[in-house]
Amino acid sequence: RYSASLEQLDYHPERGLDRTIVQRLSTGHYITQAQNVLIMGSTGLNSRGEAFRS
């Protein structure tokens, strides 16, 4: 198993990840507010176990 954390997440511009949004989602506040989250695009894990989007 690979361990992963938000601090290790790669935020290169070509990946299209917004650090502010990722940090906001990590709080889980959307769950207590009964809000939906829609993740679009190709997703998966790279060889280091990090989630990515292409």
C-alpha distance matrix in Angstrom:
0.0 3.8 6.6 9.7 13.3 16.6 18.0 15.8 16.8 19.1 22.5 24.5 27.5 26.8 23.7 26.0 24.0 26.2 24.9 27.3 26.3 22.6 23.5 25.9 23.5 21.0 23.8 23.9 27.7 28.0 27.0 29.8 32.2 31.4 30.8 29.1 26.5 26.7 24.1 25.7 24.8 22.1 18.6 15.2 12.1 12.6 10.9 9.5 8.1 11.5 13.8 17.0 20.4 22.9
3.8 0.0 3.8 6.4 10.1 13.4 14.5 12.1 13.2 15.6 19.0 21.0 24.2 23.8 20.7 23.1 20.9 23.1 21.6 24.3 23.6 19.8 20.7 23.4 21.3 18.8 21.8 22.3 26.0 26.5 26.0 28.8 30.9 30.5 29.6 27.9 25.1 25.3 22.5 24.1 23.1 20.6 17.1 13.8 10.4 10.5 9.1 6.6 5.5 8.5 11.3 14.5 18.1 20.7
6.6 3.8 0.0 3.8 7.0 10.6 11.6 9.9 11.6 14.5 17.7 20.3 23.4 23.6 20.5 22.4 19.8 21.4 19.5 21.9 21.5 17.6 17.9 20.8 19.0 16.1 18.9 19.8 23.4 24.3 23.9 26.4 28.7 28.6 27.8 26.6 23.8 24.5 22.0 24.0 23.5 21.5 17.8 15.1 12.0 12.4 11.7 8.5 7.1 8.6 11.4 14.8 18.4 21.3
9.7 6.4 3.8 0.0 3.8 7.0 8.4 6.8 8.0 11.2 14.2 16.9 20.0 20.4 17.3 19.0 16.2 17.7 15.7 18.2 17.8 14.1 14.5 17.5 15.9 13.2 16.3 17.5 20.9 21.7 21.8 24.4 26.3 26.4 25.3 24.1 21.2 21.8 19.2 21.2 20.9 19.2 15.7 13.5 10.7 11.3 11.6 8.2 6.7 6.3 8.8 12.1 15.6 18.7
13.3 10.1 7.0 3.8 0.0 3.8 5.3 5.4 6.8 10.5 12.8 16.0 18.9 20.0 16.9 18.0 14.8 15.5 13.0 15.2 15.2 11.5 11.3 14.5 13.5 10.5 13.3 15.2 18.3 19.6 20.0 22.3 24.1 24.7 23.5 22.8 19.9 21.0 18.7 21.1 21.2 20.1 16.7 15.3 13.1 13.8 14.7 11.3 9.9 8.4 10.1 12.8 16.1 19.3
16.6 13.4 10.6 7.0 3.8 0.0 3.8 5.3 5.1 8.8 10.1 13.7 16.2 17.7 14.7 15.2 11.7 12.0 9.3 11.4 11.7 8.2 7.9 11.4 10.9 8.4 11.5 13.7 16.4 17.5 18.7 20.9 22.2 23.1 21.5 20.9 17.9 19.0 16.8 19.2 19.5 19.0 16.0 15.4 13.9 14.7 16.3 13.3 12.0 9.3 10.0 11.9 14.6 17.9
18.0 14.5 11.6 8.4 5.3 3.8 0.0 3.8 5.6 8.6 10.0 13.4 16.2 18.2 15.8 16.6 13.3 13.3 10.1 12.5 13.8 10.8 9.8 13.6 13.9 11.4 14.0 16.7 19.1 20.6 22.0 23.9 25.2 26.4 24.8 24.3 21.4 22.4 20.1 22.2 22.2 21.7 18.8 18.1 16.1 16.1 17.3 13.9 13.5 11.0 12.5 14.1 16.8 19.7
15.8 12.1 9.9 6.8 5.4 5.3 3.8 0.0 3.8 6.4 9.2 11.9 15.3 16.6 14.2 15.8 13.1 14.1 11.6 14.7 15.6 12.3 12.5 16.2 15.9 13.7 16.7 19.0 21.7 22.7 23.9 26.3 27.5 28.2 26.5 25.5 22.3 22.8 20.0 21.6 21.0 19.9 17.1 15.9 13.5 12.9 13.7 10.4 10.6 8.2 10.5 11.9 15.1 17.7
16.8 13.2 11.6 8.0 6.8 5.1 5.6 3.8 0.0 3.8 6.3 9.3 12.3 13.4 10.7 12.2 9.4 10.9 9.1 12.5 12.9 9.7 10.8 14.3 13.8 12.4 15.8 17.7 20.3 20.7 22.2 24.8 25.7 26.2 24.1 22.8 19.4 19.5 16.6 18.0 17.4 16.5 13.9 13.3 11.6 11.4 13.2 10.6 10.2 6.9 7.9 8.7 11.5 14.2
19.1 15.6 14.5 11.2 10.5 8.8 8.6 6.4 3.8 0.0 3.8 5.8 9.2 10.2 8.1 10.2 8.4 10.4 9.5 13.3 13.9 11.4 13.1 16.4 16.1 15.4 18.8 20.6 22.9 23.1 24.9 27.6 28.1 28.5 26.0 24.5 20.9 20.4 17.2 17.9 16.7 15.8 13.9 13.7 12.3 11.2 13.3 11.4 11.8 8.4 9.2 8.4 10.6 12.4
22.5 19.0 17.7 14.2 12.8 10.1 10.0 9.2 6.3 3.8 0.0 3.8 6.3 8.3 6.7 7.6 5.8 7.2 6.9 10.7 11.5 10.0 11.8 14.8 15.1 15.1 18.2 20.2 21.9 21.9 24.2 26.8 26.8 27.4 24.6 23.3 19.7 19.2 16.3 16.7 15.9 15.9 14.6 15.3 14.7 14.1 16.7 15.0 15.1 11.4 11.1 9.6 10.6 12.2
24.5 21.0 20.3 16.9 16.0 13.7 13.4 11.9 9.3 5.8 3.8 0.0 3.8 5.6 5.7 7.4 7.5 9.5 10.1 13.6 14.5 13.4 15.5 18.3 18.5 18.8 22.0 23.7 25.4 25.1 27.5 30.2 30.0 30.4 27.4 25.9 22.2 21.2 18.0 17.7 16.2 16.1 15.5 16.3 15.9 14.6 17.1 16.1 16.7 13.3 13.1 10.7 11.0 11.4
27.5 24.2 23.4 20.0 18.9 16.2 16.2 15.3 12.3 9.2 6.3 3.8 0.0 3.8 5.4 5.5 7.1 8.6 10.5 13.4 14.0 13.9 16.3 18.4 18.9 19.8 22.8 24.4 25.6 25.0 27.7 30.3 29.6 30.0 26.7 25.1 21.5 20.2 17.3 16.6 15.2 15.8 15.9 17.6 17.9 17.1 19.9 19.3 19.6 16.1 15.1 12.2 11.3 11.1
26.8 23.8 23.6 20.4 20.0 17.7 18.2 16.6 13.4 10.2 8.3 5.6 3.8 0.0 3.8 5.4 8.3 10.9 13.2 16.2 16.0 15.7 18.5 20.5 20.3 21.4 24.7 25.8 27.2 26.2 28.7 31.6 30.9 30.9 27.5 25.4 21.7 19.9 16.7 15.2 13.1 13.3 14.0 15.7 16.3 15.4 18.4 18.4 18.8 15.6 14.3 10.9 9.4 8.1
23.7 20.7 20.5 17.3 16.9 14.7 15.8 14.2 10.7 8.1 6.7 5.7 5.4 3.8 0.0 3.8 5.6 9.1 11.2 14.3 13.7 12.7 15.9 17.9 17.2 18.1 21.6 22.5 24.2 23.1 25.4 28.4 28.0 27.8 24.6 22.4 18.7 16.9 13.5 12.6 10.7 10.7 10.7 12.4 13.1 12.7 16.0 15.9 15.7 12.3 10.7 7.3 6.0 6.0
26.0 23.1 22.4 19.0 18.0 15.2 16.6 15.8 12.2 10.2 7.6 7.4 5.5 5.4 3.8 0.0 3.8 6.5 9.6 12.0 11.1 11.2 14.4 15.8 15.4 17.0 20.1 21.0 22.2 20.9 23.5 26.4 25.6 25.5 22.1 20.1 16.5 14.9 12.0 11.2 10.2 11.5 11.8 14.3 15.5 15.8 19.3 18.9 18.2 14.7 12.5 9.5 7.5 8.0
24.0 20.9 19.8 16.2 14.8 11.7 13.3 13.1 9.4 8.4 5.8 7.5 7.1 8.3 5.6 3.8 0.0 3.8 6.2 8.9 8.0 7.5 10.7 12.4 12.1 13.4 16.5 17.6 19.0 18.1 20.7 23.5 22.9 23.2 20.0 18.4 14.7 13.9 11.2 11.6 11.4 12.5 11.8 13.8 14.6 15.3 18.6 17.6 16.5 12.8 10.7 8.7 7.9 10.0
26.2 23.1 21.4 17.7 15.5 12.0 13.3 14.1 10.9 10.4 7.2 9.5 8.6 10.9 9.1 6.5 3.8 0.0 3.8 5.5 5.4 6.3 8.7 10.0 10.8 12.4 14.9 16.4 17.1 16.7 19.6 22.0 21.2 22.0 18.8 17.9 14.6 14.5 12.6 13.6 14.2 15.8 15.0 17.1 17.8 18.6 21.8 20.3 19.2 15.5 13.6 12.2 11.6 13.6
24.9 21.6 19.5 15.7 13.0 9.3 10.1 11.6 9.1 9.5 6.9 10.1 10.5 13.2 11.2 9.6 6.2 3.8 0.0 3.8 5.5 5.2 6.1 8.5 9.9 10.5 12.9 15.1 16.1 16.4 19.2 21.3 21.0 22.2 19.5 19.0 15.9 16.5 14.8 16.3 17.1 18.2 16.7 18.1 18.1 18.7 21.5 19.4 18.4 14.7 13.6 13.1 13.5 16.0
27.3 24.3 21.9 18.2 15.2 11.4 12.5 14.7 12.5 13.3 10.7 13.6 13.4 16.2 14.3 12.0 8.9 5.5 3.8 0.0 3.8 5.5 5.2 6.1 8.6 9.9 11.3 13.6 13.7 14.2 17.4 19.0 18.3 20.0 17.4 17.5 14.9 16.1 15.2 17.2 18.6 20.3 18.9 20.6 20.9 22.0 24.9 22.8 21.4 17.8 16.4 16.1 16.2 18.7
26.3 23.6 21.5 17.8 15.2 11.7 13.8 15.6 12.9 13.9 11.5 14.5 14.0 16.0 13.7 11.1 8.0 5.4 5.5 3.8 0.0 3.8 5.4 5.0 6.1 8.5 10.3 11.6 11.8 11.5 14.7 16.7 15.9 17.0 14.2 13.9 11.2 12.4 11.7 13.9 15.8 17.7 16.4 18.4 19.3 20.9 24.0 22.3 20.4 17.0 14.9 14.6 14.3 17.0
22.6 19.8 17.6 14.1 11.5 8.2 10.8 12.3 9.7 11.4 10.0 13.4 13.9 15.7 12.7 11.2 7.5 6.3 5.2 5.5 3.8 0.0 3.8 5.4 5.2 6.2 9.0 10.5 12.0 12.0 14.4 16.8 16.8 17.7 15.2 14.6 11.5 12.7 11.3 13.9 15.3 16.5 14.5 15.8 16.2 17.9 20.8 18.8 16.8 13.5 11.7 12.1 12.6 15.9
23.5 20.7 17.9 14.5 11.3 7.9 9.8 12.5 10.8 13.1 11.8 15.5 16.3 18.5 15.9 14.4 10.7 8.7 6.1 5.2 5.4 3.8 0.0 3.8 5.5 5.0 6.9 9.5 10.7 11.9 14.3 16.0 16.4 17.9 16.0 16.2 13.7 15.6 14.8 17.5 19.1 20.2 17.9 18.9 18.8 20.3 22.9 20.4 18.6 15.4 14.3 15.2 16.2 19.5
25.9 23.4 20.8 17.5 14.5 11.4 13.6 16.2 14.3 16.4 14.8 18.3 18.4 20.5 17.9 15.8 12.4 10.0 8.5 6.1 5.0 5.4 3.8 0.0 3.8 5.4 5.7 7.6 7.7 8.7 11.6 13.0 12.9 14.7 12.7 13.5 11.6 14.1 14.2 17.2 19.4 21.0 19.1 20.5 21.0 22.9 25.7 23.5 21.3 18.3 16.6 17.4 17.8 21.0
23.5 21.3 19.0 15.9 13.5 10.9 13.9 15.9 13.8 16.1 15.1 18.5 18.9 20.3 17.2 15.4 12.1 10.8 9.9 8.6 6.1 5.2 5.5 3.8 0.0 3.8 5.4 5.7 7.1 7.0 9.3 11.7 11.9 12.8 10.9 11.0 8.8 11.4 11.4 14.8 17.1 18.5 16.4 17.7 18.5 20.8 23.7 21.7 19.1 16.3 14.3 15.4 15.9 19.3
21.0 18.8 16.1 13.2 10.5 8.4 11.4 13.7 12.4 15.4 15.1 18.8 19.8 21.4 18.1 17.0 13.4 12.4 10.5 9.9 8.5 6.2 5.0 5.4 3.8 0.0 3.8 5.5 8.1 9.3 10.6 12.6 13.9 15.0 13.8 14.0 11.9 14.4 13.9 17.3 19.2 19.9 17.2 17.8 17.7 20.0 22.3 19.9 17.4 14.9 13.6 15.5 16.8 20.4
23.8 21.8 18.9 16.3 13.3 11.5 14.0 16.7 15.8 18.8 18.2 22.0 22.8 24.7 21.6 20.1 16.5 14.9 12.9 11.3 10.3 9.0 6.9 5.7 5.4 3.8 0.0 3.8 5.4 8.0 9.2 10.2 11.7 13.5 13.0 14.2 13.1 16.2 16.4 20.0 22.3 23.3 20.7 21.4 21.4 23.7 26.0 23.4 20.9 18.6 17.4 19.3 20.4 24.0
23.9 22.3 19.8 17.5 15.2 13.7 16.7 19.0 17.7 20.6 20.2 23.7 24.4 25.8 22.5 21.0 17.6 16.4 15.1 13.6 11.6 10.5 9.5 7.6 5.7 5.5 3.8 0.0 3.8 5.4 5.5 7.3 9.1 10.2 10.1 11.2 10.7 14.1 14.9 18.7 21.3 22.4 19.9 20.7 21.3 24.0 26.4 24.3 21.3 19.3 17.6 19.5 20.4 24.0
27.7 26.0 23.4 20.9 18.3 16.4 19.1 21.7 20.3 22.9 21.9 25.4 25.6 27.2 24.2 22.2 19.0 17.1 16.1 13.7 11.8 12.0 10.7 7.7 7.1 8.1 5.4 3.8 0.0 3.8 5.3 5.4 6.3 8.7 8.6 10.9 11.2 14.8 16.3 20.0 22.9 24.6 22.5 23.7 24.5 27.2 29.7 27.7 24.8 22.5 20.6 22.2 22.6 26.0
28.0 26.5 24.3 21.7 19.6 17.5 20.6 22.7 20.7 23.1 21.9 25.1 25.0 26.2 23.1 20.9 18.1 16.7 16.4 14.2 11.5 12.0 11.9 8.7 7.0 9.3 8.0 5.4 3.8 0.0 3.8 5.6 5.0 6.0 5.0 7.1 7.8 11.6 13.6 17.2 20.4 22.4 20.6 22.2 23.6 26.5 29.4 27.7 24.6 22.4 19.9 21.2 21.0 24.3
27.0 26.0 23.9 21.8 20.0 18.7 22.0 23.9 22.2 24.9 24.2 27.5 27.7 28.7 25.4 23.5 20.7 19.6 19.2 17.4 14.7 14.4 14.3 11.6 9.3 10.6 9.2 5.5 5.3 3.8 0.0 3.8 5.3 5.1 6.2 8.0 9.3 13.0 15.1 18.7 21.9 23.4 21.4 22.6 23.8 27.0 29.6 28.0 24.7 22.9 20.6 22.4 22.6 26.0
29.8 28.8 26.4 24.4 22.3 20.9 23.9 26.3 24.8 27.6 26.8 30.2 30.3 31.6 28.4 26.4 23.5 22.0 21.3 19.0 16.7 16.8 16.0 13.0 11.7 12.6 10.2 7.3 5.4 5.6 3.8 0.0 3.8 5.5 7.8 10.7 12.5 16.3 18.6 22.2 25.5 27.1 25.1 26.3 27.4 30.4 32.9 31.1 27.9 26.1 24.0 25.8 26.0 29.4
32.2 30.9 28.7 26.3 24.1 22.2 25.2 27.5 25.7 28.1 26.8 30.0 29.6 30.9 28.0 25.6 22.9 21.2 21.0 18.3 15.9 16.8 16.4 12.9 11.9 13.9 11.7 9.1 6.3 5.0 5.3 3.8 0.0 3.8 5.4 9.1 11.4 15.0 17.8 21.2 24.6 26.8 25.2 26.9 28.4 31.4 34.2 32.6 29.4 27.3 24.9 26.1 25.8 29.0
31.4 30.5 28.6 26.4 24.7 23.1 26.4 28.2 26.2 28.5 27.4 30.4 30.0 30.9 27.8 25.5 23.2 22.0 22.2 20.0 17.0 17.7 17.9 14.7 12.8 15.0 13.5 10.2 8.7 6.0 5.1 5.5 3.8 0.0 3.8 6.7 9.8 13.2 16.2 19.5 23.1 25.1 23.7 25.5 27.2 30.5 33.4 32.1 28.8 26.9 24.2 25.4 24.9 28.0
30.8 29.6 27.8 25.3 23.5 21.5 24.8 26.5 24.1 26.0 24.6 27.4 26.7 27.5 24.6 22.1 20.0 18.8 19.5 17.4 14.2 15.2 16.0 12.7 10.9 13.8 13.0 10.1 8.6 5.0 6.2 7.8 5.4 3.8 0.0 3.8 6.7 10.0 13.2 16.3 19.9 22.3 21.2 23.3 25.3 28.4 31.6 30.4 27.2 25.0 22.1 22.8 22.0 24.9
29.1 27.9 26.6 24.1 22.8 20.9 24.3 25.5 22.8 24.5 23.3 25.9 25.1 25.4 22.4 20.1 18.4 17.9 19.0 17.5 13.9 14.6 16.2 13.5 11.0 14.0 14.2 11.2 10.9 7.1 8.0 10.7 9.1 6.7 3.8 0.0 3.8 6.6 10.0 12.9 16.6 18.9 18.0 20.3 22.7 25.9 29.2 28.4 25.2 23.0 19.8 20.4 19.3 22.0
26.5 25.1 23.8 21.2 19.9 17.9 21.4 22.3 19.4 20.9 19.7 22.2 21.5 21.7 18.7 16.5 14.7 14.6 15.9 14.9 11.2 11.5 13.7 11.6 8.8 11.9 13.1 10.7 11.2 7.8 9.3 12.5 11.4 9.8 6.7 3.8 0.0 3.8 6.5 9.8 13.4 15.6 14.6 17.0 19.3 22.4 25.8 25.0 21.9 19.6 16.3 16.6 15.5 18.4
26.7 25.3 24.5 21.8 21.0 19.0 22.4 22.8 19.5 20.4 19.2 21.2 20.2 19.9 16.9 14.9 13.9 14.5 16.5 16.1 12.4 12.7 15.6 14.1 11.4 14.4 16.2 14.1 14.8 11.6 13.0 16.3 15.0 13.2 10.0 6.6 3.8 0.0 3.8 6.4 10.1 12.6 12.3 15.3 18.1 21.1 24.6 24.4 21.5 19.1 15.5 15.2 13.4 15.8
24.1 22.5 22.0 19.2 18.7 16.8 20.1 20.0 16.6 17.2 16.3 18.0 17.3 16.7 13.5 12.0 11.2 12.6 14.8 15.2 11.7 11.3 14.8 14.2 11.4 13.9 16.4 14.9 16.3 13.6 15.1 18.6 17.8 16.2 13.2 10.0 6.5 3.8 0.0 3.8 6.9 9.2 8.7 11.8 14.7 17.5 21.1 21.1 18.3 15.9 12.2 11.5 9.6 12.1
25.7 24.1 24.0 21.2 21.1 19.2 22.2 21.6 18.0 17.9 16.7 17.7 16.6 15.2 12.6 11.2 11.6 13.6 16.3 17.2 13.9 13.9 17.5 17.2 14.8 17.3 20.0 18.7 20.0 17.2 18.7 22.2 21.2 19.5 16.3 12.9 9.8 6.4 3.8 0.0 3.8 7.0 8.1 11.8 15.1 17.5 21.2 21.7 19.4 16.9 13.2 11.6 8.7 10.1
24.8 23.1 23.5 20.9 21.2 19.5 22.2 21.0 17.4 16.7 15.9 16.2 15.2 13.1 10.7 10.2 11.4 14.2 17.1 18.6 15.8 15.3 19.1 19.4 17.1 19.2 22.3 21.3 22.9 20.4 21.9 25.5 24.6 23.1 19.9 16.6 13.4 10.1 6.9 3.8 0.0 3.8 6.3 10.0 13.3 15.2 19.0 20.0 18.0 15.8 12.2 9.8 6.5 6.8
22.1 20.6 21.5 19.2 20.1 19.0 21.7 19.9 16.5 15.8 15.9 16.1 15.8 13.3 10.7 11.5 12.5 15.8 18.2 20.3 17.7 16.5 20.2 21.0 18.5 19.9 23.3 22.4 24.6 22.4 23.4 27.1 26.8 25.1 22.3 18.9 15.6 12.6 9.2 7.0 3.8 0.0 3.8 7.0 10.4 12.1 15.8 17.2 15.4 13.6 10.4 8.0 5.4 5.5
18.6 17.1 17.8 15.7 16.7 16.0 18.8 17.1 13.9 13.9 14.6 15.5 15.9 14.0 10.7 11.8 11.8 15.0 16.7 18.9 16.4 14.5 17.9 19.1 16.4 17.2 20.7 19.9 22.5 20.6 21.4 25.1 25.2 23.7 21.2 18.0 14.6 12.3 8.7 8.1 6.3 3.8 0.0 3.8 7.2 9.7 13.3 14.3 12.0 10.4 7.0 5.6 4.7 6.9
15.2 13.8 15.1 13.5 15.3 15.4 18.1 15.9 13.3 13.7 15.3 16.3 17.6 15.7 12.4 14.3 13.8 17.1 18.1 20.6 18.4 15.8 18.9 20.5 17.7 17.8 21.4 20.7 23.7 22.2 22.6 26.3 26.9 25.5 23.3 20.3 17.0 15.3 11.8 11.8 10.0 7.0 3.8 0.0 3.8 6.7 10.0 11.3 8.9 8.1 5.6 5.7 6.9 9.0
12.1 10.4 12.0 10.7 13.1 13.9 16.1 13.5 11.6 12.3 14.7 15.9 17.9 16.3 13.1 15.5 14.6 17.8 18.1 20.9 19.3 16.2 18.8 21.0 18.5 17.7 21.4 21.3 24.5 23.6 23.8 27.4 28.4 27.2 25.3 22.7 19.3 18.1 14.7 15.1 13.3 10.4 7.2 3.8 0.0 3.8 6.7 7.5 5.2 5.3 4.6 6.1 8.8 11.0
12.6 10.5 12.4 11.3 13.8 14.7 16.1 12.9 11.4 11.2 14.1 14.6 17.1 15.4 12.7 15.8 15.3 18.6 18.7 22.0 20.9 17.9 20.3 22.9 20.8 20.0 23.7 24.0 27.2 26.5 27.0 30.4 31.4 30.5 28.4 25.9 22.4 21.1 17.5 17.5 15.2 12.1 9.7 6.7 3.8 0.0 3.8 5.4 5.3 5.6 6.6 7.0 9.9 11.2
10.9 9.1 11.7 11.6 14.7 16.3 17.3 13.7 13.2 13.3 16.7 17.1 19.9 18.4 16.0 19.3 18.6 21.8 21.5 24.9 24.0 20.8 22.9 25.7 23.7 22.3 26.0 26.4 29.7 29.4 29.6 32.9 34.2 33.4 31.6 29.2 25.8 24.6 21.1 21.2 19.0 15.8 13.3 10.0 6.7 3.8 0.0 3.8 5.5 7.5 9.7 10.6 13.7 14.7
9.5 6.6 8.5 8.2 11.3 13.3 13.9 10.4 10.6 11.4 15.0 16.1 19.3 18.4 15.9 18.9 17.6 20.3 19.4 22.8 22.3 18.8 20.4 23.5 21.7 19.9 23.4 24.3 27.7 27.7 28.0 31.1 32.6 32.1 30.4 28.4 25.0 24.4 21.1 21.7 20.0 17.2 14.3 11.3 7.5 5.4 3.8 0.0 3.8 5.6 8.9 10.6 14.2 15.9
8.1 5.5 7.1 6.7 9.9 12.0 13.5 10.6 10.2 11.8 15.1 16.7 19.6 18.8 15.7 18.2 16.5 19.2 18.4 21.4 20.4 16.8 18.6 21.3 19.1 17.4 20.9 21.3 24.8 24.6 24.7 27.9 29.4 28.8 27.2 25.2 21.9 21.5 18.3 19.4 18.0 15.4 12.0 8.9 5.2 5.3 5.5 3.8 0.0 3.8 6.5 9.2 12.8 15.2
11.5 8.5 8.6 6.3 8.4 9.3 11.0 8.2 6.9 8.4 11.4 13.3 16.1 15.6 12.3 14.7 12.8 15.5 14.7 17.8 17.0 13.5 15.4 18.3 16.3 14.9 18.6 19.3 22.5 22.4 22.9 26.1 27.3 26.9 25.0 23.0 19.6 19.1 15.9 16.9 15.8 13.6 10.4 8.1 5.3 5.6 7.5 5.6 3.8 0.0 3.8 6.3 10.1 12.8
13.8 11.3 11.4 8.8 10.1 10.0 12.5 10.5 7.9 9.2 11.1 13.1 15.1 14.3 10.7 12.5 10.7 13.6 13.6 16.4 14.9 11.7 14.3 16.6 14.3 13.6 17.4 17.6 20.6 19.9 20.6 24.0 24.9 24.2 22.1 19.8 16.3 15.5 12.2 13.2 12.2 10.4 7.0 5.6 4.6 6.6 9.7 8.9 6.5 3.8 0.0 3.8 7.1 10.3
17.0 14.5 14.8 12.1 12.8 11.9 14.1 11.9 8.7 8.4 9.6 10.7 12.2 10.9 7.3 9.5 8.7 12.2 13.1 16.1 14.6 12.1 15.2 17.4 15.4 15.5 19.3 19.5 22.2 21.2 22.4 25.8 26.1 25.4 22.8 20.4 16.6 15.2 11.5 11.6 9.8 8.0 5.6 5.7 6.1 7.0 10.6 10.6 9.2 6.3 3.8 0.0 3.8 6.7
20.4 18.1 18.4 15.6 16.1 14.6 16.8 15.1 11.5 10.6 10.6 11.0 11.3 9.4 6.0 7.5 7.9 11.6 13.5 16.2 14.3 12.6 16.2 17.8 15.9 16.8 20.4 20.4 22.6 21.0 22.6 26.0 25.8 24.9 22.0 19.3 15.5 13.4 9.6 8.7 6.5 5.4 4.7 6.9 8.8 9.9 13.7 14.2 12.8 10.1 7.1 3.8 0.0 3.8
22.9 20.7 21.3 18.7 19.3 17.9 19.7 17.7 14.2 12.4 12.2 11.4 11.1 8.1 6.0 8.0 10.0 13.6 16.0 18.7 17.0 15.9 19.5 21.0 19.3 20.4 24.0 24.0 26.0 24.3 26.0 29.4 29.0 28.0 24.9 22.0 18.4 15.8 12.1 10.1 6.8 5.5 6.9 9.0 11.0 11.2 14.7 15.9 15.2 12.8 10.3 6.7 3.8 0.0
